[in-house]
Amino acid sequence: MRKSMPIIAIVGRPNVGKSTLFNRLVGKRKAIVGDRPGVTVDRLEATCMFHETAVVLVDTGGIGEDIHNVMQPAIDAQVEIALEIADMVLFVTDAQSGATPIDSMIAEKLRRSSLTMLLVVNKAENPNAELEFFKLGLGEPIAVSAMHGQGSRELIAQVLSHLPESEASTADEVEPIASITVIGRPNVGKSTLINAWLGYDRMVVSPIAGTTRDAIDMDMPYGAFDSGNIVRLVDTAGQRKHGRIKDVIEFVARVKAVQAFRRADTAVMVLDGSEGIVEQDMRLMTLAHEEGCALVVVVNKLDLLTASEWDYYAERLNYRMRGLADIPVFRMSAKEGKGTKALLKEAVASSKRNGTTVNTGELNRWLTQAQDQQRAPSDHGKSVVRLKYVSQVGSTPPRLKIFCNRPSSIKASYLRYLEQSFRKRFNLPGVPVRFIFTASDNPYMNEDGSKKASSKPAPFVRGRKARKKPQKR
């Protein structure tokens, strides 16, 4: 099972340089930066590397933009982001403006939580500009200039030293045989499905869309009673389009769902049989594959469909999923418990398939057969693309490294063919496959795959010249 990355939220009042600091730490201009308050309306997240540690940075809107009407609700809402999604908070202030009453109110809210936080004083080009902020009572301020990059290294070092340590596995801890996340749009029956698997009402179920706010991990026994096997389940909040995420709670749900993808082996995509298939369903499936999850699709609420309606639905689903080949599709009624056991069995099997490793001999026999059945297209007639050798370099999902003569000439259509051929040969439906193409480093081969002309030096014999062999007449 893959490890989740720590989340660091950047909060503060408007126009203190949160987005500038976000861009500086990420290493590219992702957040829009302006010299007036309120430029950041939606929230942004990005994955970046702090030395050898991968973290997720979250840029938030300014707190207390309208100080006359909604200051306190805005403060509460934005700080709620930090408390809900973050492992650490960077509270950014402005050295040029000094510690303001809004800064004090934010600091008071943060002090009441047990969350790890760092006080960052931005625009601190002048010496000792951060000293005034000791009165906020959040520890020693860290002086930076996000615009010019001053103090960035010191800030990163402080972040790494204060990140909460991951819980170490104990010898008695049982490793799950599968980690399964349940995904889908709001109110499609995800929590009802998990309750059916568990056999009791662990998750809150409501007809109101968006009841589930967080991604909650839970372990359940699997198989024989005395087998000791467990399956880890993650129930994620319902997902809407990013542009429709208007409030804090839905943004929290989206960030948590992406984190769930990254630590799961399999994603069970729940569709509502009583509704049509929308673009957001396809985006979630694609995102799950991109994050390395094997995918299983299940259509819920079949009790609301007639036979003819199901036939039409299945036809449309098959058409919409044509870009995601070989995805297993199941039917169920989570409310009545029909089809849920078979679905769980398939999800566990899918997790095992995602961790498949194939020995090099079988891989190269598959590669030879795949090329015999369909050769890679030539590079505009200039040269034939030859795939020479393949080896597996990782799993969950399977990652294959292929040595070839012209890696840049591999077309997307041929890549899809290889993926489908690999899944079919080794019986891996729903499993994403990663291919890494690299040029052959054989010094005796030309770029087109032909052998180079011999360049051996003339023979040398110490003390006398080498004699030529007599030619036959």
C-alpha positions in Angstrom: 0.0 0.0 0.0 1.3 3.4 -1.0 2.0 6.1 1.5 0.0 9.4 1.7 1.8 12.7 1.3 1.6 15.3 4.1 -0.7 18.3 3.3 0.5 21.9 4.1 -2.1 24.7 4.0 -1.0 28.3 3.5 -3.4 30.7 5.3 -3.5 34.4 6.1 -5.4 37.6 5.5 -5.6 39.1 2.0 -2.6 40.5 0.1 0.2 39.2 2.4 1.8 37.2 -0.4 0.3 33.7 0.1 0.2 32.9 -3.6 3.6 34.4 -4.2 5.0 32.1 -1.4 3.0 29.2 -2.9 4.6 29.8 -6.3 8.1 30.1 -4.8 7.8 26.8 -2.9 6.2 24.9 -5.8 8.9 26.3 -8.2 6.6 27.6 -10.9 3.9 30.2 -11.4 0.8 28.2 -10.8 -1.2 30.6 -8.6 -2.4 33.9 -9.9 -0.7 36.8 -8.1 -1.9 40.4 -7.9 -1.3 43.5 -5.9 -4.9 43.8 -4.6 -6.8 41.7 -2.1 -9.1 38.9 -3.2 -7.2 37.7 -6.3 -7.2 34.1 -5.0 -10.9 33.0 -5.0 -10.7 29.2 -5.5 -8.2 27.0 -3.7 -5.2 25.5 -5.4 -3.1 22.5 -4.5 0.2 21.2 -6.0 2.6 18.4 -5.3 6.2 19.5 -4.8 9.5 18.1 -3.4 11.2 19.5 -0.4 14.6 17.8 -0.9 13.6 14.1 -0.8 10.1 14.6 0.8 7.0 14.9 -1.3 4.3 17.2 0.1 1.0 18.7 -1.1 0.8 22.5 -0.8 -2.6 24.2 -0.6 -3.1 27.9 -1.4 -6.2 29.5 0.1 -8.1 32.7 -0.3 -7.6 35.7 2.0 -9.2 35.6 5.4 -11.5 38.6 6.2 -11.7 40.2 2.8 -14.8 42.1 3.8 -14.0 43.3 7.3 -17.3 45.2 7.6 -19.8 42.3 7.0 -18.3 38.8 7.0 -14.9 39.1 8.7 -15.6 36.5 11.4 -17.4 34.0 9.2 -14.5 34.3 6.6 -11.9 33.7 9.4 -13.8 30.7 10.7 -14.3 29.2 7.2 -10.7 29.6 6.0 -9.1 28.4 9.3 -11.5 25.4 9.0 -9.6 24.5 5.8 -6.4 24.2 7.8 -8.0 22.2 10.6 -9.7 19.8 8.1 -7.2 19.0 5.5 -3.7 19.9 6.7 -1.0 18.1 8.6 0.7 21.5 8.9 -0.3 25.2 8.5 1.9 28.1 7.3 0.3 31.2 8.8 1.6 34.1 6.5 1.7 37.7 7.7 3.0 41.0 6.2 6.0 42.7 7.7 5.2 46.0 6.0 1.7 46.1 7.6 2.7 44.7 10.9 0.6 42.5 13.2 -3.0 43.6 12.6 -6.1 42.8 14.6 -7.2 40.2 12.0 -3.8 38.5 12.4 -4.4 38.3 16.1 -7.9 36.8 15.6 -6.4 34.1 13.2 -3.6 33.4 15.7 -6.1 32.9 18.5 -8.1 30.4 16.4 -5.0 28.5 15.5 -3.7 28.4 19.0 -6.8 26.5 20.2 -6.0 23.6 17.8 -3.4 21.0 18.2 -2.3 21.4 14.6 1.4 21.9 13.8 1.9 25.4 12.5 4.7 27.9 11.5 4.4 31.7 11.6 5.8 33.1 8.4 6.5 36.9 8.1 6.6 37.8 4.4 8.0 40.9 2.8 10.7 41.0 5.5 13.5 42.5 3.4 14.5 44.8 6.3 16.5 43.3 9.2 14.5 42.3 12.3 11.2 43.0 10.6 9.8 39.8 12.1 10.3 40.8 15.8 6.9 42.5 16.1 5.1 39.2 15.4 6.4 37.5 18.6 3.3 39.0 20.3 1.0 36.7 18.3 2.2 33.9 20.6 2.8 31.3 17.8 6.5 30.8 18.5 9.5 32.2 16.6 8.5 34.0 13.3 10.3 32.9 10.1 11.3 35.9 8.0 11.0 35.5 4.2 10.7 37.5 1.1 8.6 35.3 -1.3 9.1 37.8 -4.1 12.9 37.7 -4.0 13.4 34.2 -2.6 15.0 35.3 0.7 14.5 32.8 3.5 13.0 30.1 1.3 15.6 27.5 2.2 15.3 28.2 5.9 11.5 27.9 5.7 11.8 24.6 3.9 14.2 23.3 6.6 11.8 24.4 9.3 8.9 22.7 7.5 10.8 19.4 7.3 11.9 19.5 10.9 8.3 20.1 12.1 6.4 17.7 9.8 4.6 15.1 11.9 6.4 11.8 11.8 4.5 9.0 10.1 3.3 6.2 12.3 5.8 3.4 12.3 4.4 -0.1 11.6 4.7 -2.4 14.6 5.5 -6.0 14.5 2.0 -6.9 15.6 0.3 -4.8 12.9 -1.4 -6.7 10.2 -0.8 -5.5 6.6 -4.0 -5.4 4.6 -4.2 -7.7 1.6 -6.0 -4.9 -0.3 -6.6 -1.2 0.0 -9.9 -0.2 -1.6 -11.2 3.4 -2.1 -14.8 4.0 -3.0 -15.4 6.9 -5.3 -18.3 8.6 -7.1 -20.4 11.7 -7.4 -22.5 12.8 -4.3 -25.4 10.6 -3.2 -24.7 7.6 -5.5 -24.6 5.1 -2.5 -20.9 4.9 -1.6 -21.5 4.9 2.2 -24.4 2.4 1.8 -22.1 0.1 -0.1 -19.4 0.2 2.7 -22.1 -0.4 5.3 -23.2 -3.4 3.4 -19.6 -4.8 3.2 -19.1 -4.2 7.0 -22.5 -5.6 8.0 -23.4 -2.6 10.2 -24.0 1.1 9.8 -20.5 2.5 10.2 -20.9 5.4 7.7 -23.6 8.1 8.0 -26.1 7.7 5.2 -28.5 10.5 4.2 -30.5 11.4 1.1 -28.8 14.8 1.3 -25.9 15.0 -1.1 -22.5 15.6 0.5 -23.1 13.9 3.9 -19.6 12.4 3.9 -17.0 15.1 4.3 -13.8 13.2 4.9 -11.9 10.2 3.7 -12.2 7.7 6.5 -10.0 4.5 6.6 -11.4 1.4 8.3 -10.2 -2.2 8.4 -12.5 -5.2 8.1 -11.8 -9.0 8.3 -11.8 -10.8 5.0 -12.1 -14.5 4.1 -12.2 -17.2 6.7 -12.7 -16.2 10.3 -9.3 -17.4 11.5 -7.3 -16.4 8.4 -6.2 -13.1 9.9 -6.6 -11.3 6.5 -8.0 -7.7 6.5 -9.1 -5.3 3.8 -8.7 -1.6 4.3 -11.6 0.5 3.1 -11.6 4.2 2.4 -14.9 6.1 1.9 -14.4 9.4 0.1 -16.7 12.3 -0.1 -18.8 12.8 -3.3 -17.0 14.7 -6.0 -18.2 17.5 -8.2 -16.4 19.5 -10.9 -13.6 21.6 -9.6 -15.3 24.8 -10.9 -18.4 24.0 -8.8 -16.4 23.7 -5.5 -17.8 26.8 -3.8 -17.3 26.2 -0.1 -14.6 25.0 2.2 -16.2 21.6 2.9 -16.3 20.5 -0.8 -12.8 21.6 -1.3 -11.7 19.6 1.7 -13.5 16.6 0.2 -11.7 16.9 -3.1 -8.2 17.1 -1.6 -9.0 14.1 0.6 -10.3 12.1 -2.3 -7.1 12.6 -4.3 -5.1 11.6 -1.3 -7.2 8.4 -1.0 -6.4 7.5 -4.6 -2.7 7.8 -3.9 -2.7 5.3 -1.0 -5.2 2.8 -2.5 -4.6 -0.2 -4.7 -8.1 -0.3 -6.2 -10.8 2.3 -6.8 -14.4 1.2 -6.9 -16.3 3.7 -9.1 -20.0 3.8 -8.0 -22.5 5.0 -10.7 -26.1 5.8 -10.1 -28.2 3.6 -12.4 -31.2 5.9 -12.1 -29.2 8.8 -13.6 -27.2 9.2 -16.8 -23.4 8.9 -17.2 -21.9 12.4 -17.0 -18.5 13.8 -17.8 -17.5 14.0 -14.2 -17.9 10.2 -13.9 -15.3 9.7 -16.7 -13.0 12.3 -15.1 -13.0 10.4 -11.8 -12.2 7.2 -13.6 -9.4 8.8 -15.5 -8.0 10.4 -12.3 -8.1 7.1 -10.5 -6.0 5.5 -13.3 -3.6 8.4 -13.4 -3.0 7.9 -9.7 -2.2 4.2 -10.2 -5.4 2.6 -8.9 -6.9 -0.4 -10.6 -10.5 0.3 -11.5 -13.7 -1.5 -10.9 -17.1 0.1 -12.0 -20.4 -0.8 -10.3 -23.8 0.5 -11.2 -26.0 1.0 -8.1 -29.8 1.4 -7.6 -30.7 -1.3 -10.1 -34.0 -1.8 -8.3 -35.0 1.5 -10.0 -34.3 0.2 -13.5 -36.4 -2.0 -15.9 -34.7 -4.5 -18.1 -34.8 -2.3 -21.2 -33.5 0.7 -19.2 -30.6 -1.3 -18.0 -29.8 -2.5 -21.6 -29.7 1.1 -22.7 -27.6 2.2 -19.7 -25.1 -0.6 -20.3 -24.8 0.3 -24.0 -24.1 4.0 -23.1 -21.6 3.0 -20.4 -19.7 0.7 -22.7 -19.5 3.5 -25.3 -18.3 6.1 -22.8 -15.6 3.8 -21.4 -14.1 3.0 -24.7 -11.0 5.0 -23.8 -10.6 3.0 -20.6 -10.4 -0.6 -21.9 -10.9 -3.8 -20.0 -12.7 -2.3 -16.9 -14.8 -4.8 -15.0 -18.4 -3.7 -14.7 -20.7 -5.0 -11.9 -24.4 -4.4 -11.0 -25.8 -4.1 -7.5 -28.4 -2.7 -5.2 -26.5 -1.5 -2.1 -29.7 -0.7 -0.2 -30.9 -4.3 -0.6 -27.4 -5.8 -0.4 -27.6 -7.5 -3.8 -24.3 -8.0 -5.6 -22.1 -6.4 -2.9 -20.3 -9.6 -1.9 -19.3 -10.4 -5.5 -18.1 -6.8 -5.9 -15.9 -7.0 -2.8 -14.3 -10.2 -4.1 -13.6 -8.6 -7.4 -12.1 -5.5 -5.7 -9.7 -7.6 -3.6 -8.7 -9.6 -6.7 -8.2 -6.3 -8.6 -5.8 -5.1 -5.8 -3.8 -8.2 -6.2 -3.6 -7.8 -10.0 -2.3 -4.3 -9.6 0.6 -5.7 -7.6 1.5 -8.3 -10.3 5.1 -8.9 -11.2 6.1 -10.9 -14.4 9.4 -12.5 -14.9 11.6 -11.1 -17.7 11.4 -14.2 -19.9 7.6 -14.1 -20.1 7.7 -10.4 -20.7 10.0 -10.7 -23.7 8.0 -13.5 -25.1 4.9 -11.3 -24.9 6.8 -8.4 -26.5 7.9 -10.6 -29.4 4.4 -11.9 -30.0 2.9 -8.4 -29.7 5.3 -7.1 -32.4 4.6 -10.1 -34.6 0.9 -9.4 -34.5 1.3 -5.6 -35.1 4.5 -3.8 -35.8 5.1 -0.3 -34.5 4.4 2.4 -37.2 7.5 3.6 -39.0 8.8 7.2 -38.5 7.3 8.7 -41.7 9.0 6.0 -43.6 12.5 7.0 -42.4 13.1 4.2 -40.0 11.4 1.2 -38.5 10.7 1.3 -34.8 12.0 -1.9 -33.1 11.2 -2.8 -29.6 14.2 -5.0 -28.4 13.9 -5.8 -24.8 11.5 -5.3 -21.8 11.8 -5.7 -18.0 9.5 -4.8 -15.1 10.8 -2.1 -12.9 7.9 -1.6 -10.5 4.4 -2.6 -9.5 1.1 -1.1 -8.1 0.7 -0.2 -10.9 3.0 -2.4 -13.2 5.8 -0.3 -14.7 7.6 -1.8 -17.7 10.9 -0.5 -19.2 11.2 -1.1 -23.0 14.5 -0.7 -24.8 14.0 0.4 -28.4 15.9 2.2 -31.2 13.6 5.3 -31.5 11.7 6.0 -28.2 10.4 9.4 -29.5 8.7 7.7 -32.4 6.3 5.6 -30.4 2.8 6.8 -31.3 -0.1 7.1 -28.8 -2.1 4.6 -30.8 0.6 1.9 -30.6 1.0 2.6 -26.8 -2.7 1.9 -26.3 -2.3 -1.3 -28.3 0.6 -2.4 -26.1 -1.4 -1.7 -22.9 -4.4 -3.7 -24.2 -2.1 -6.6 -25.3 -0.3 -6.7 -22.0 -3.5 -6.7 -20.0 -5.0 -9.4 -22.2 -1.9 -11.6 -22.1 -1.5 -11.6 -18.3 -5.2 -11.3 -17.4 -5.1 -7.9 -15.8 -8.5 -6.2 -16.4 -8.8 -2.7 -15.0 -5.1 -2.4 -14.1 -3.2 0.7 -15.4 0.1 0.0 -17.1 3.0 2.4 -17.2 5.6 2.1 -20.1 9.0 3.7 -20.0 10.7 3.8 -23.4 14.5 4.2 -23.5 17.0 4.1 -26.3 19.2 1.0 -26.6 22.8 1.6 -25.4 24.3 -1.2 -27.6 27.5 0.4 -29.1 27.5 -2.1 -32.0 24.0 -1.2 -33.2 23.0 1.7 -35.5 19.9 3.9 -34.7 17.8 1.9 -37.2 18.7 -1.4 -35.5 21.3 -2.6 -38.0 24.8 -3.7 -37.1 27.6 -1.2 -37.3 30.5 -1.8 -39.8 33.5 -3.4 -38.1 36.0 -0.9 -36.9 38.6 -3.3 -35.4 42.3 -2.0 -35.7 44.9 -3.8 -37.7 46.5 -6.7 -35.8 49.7 -5.9 -34.0 52.5 -8.3 -33.2 55.3 -7.1 -30.9 58.7 -6.9 -32.6 57.6 -7.4 -36.2 54.9 -6.4 -38.6 51.8 -8.5 -38.9 51.8 -10.7 -42.0 48.8 -10.7 -44.2 47.2 -14.0 -45.0 48.0 -15.2 -48.6 45.1 -14.8 -50.9 43.8 -17.8 -52.7 44.2 -17.7 -56.5 
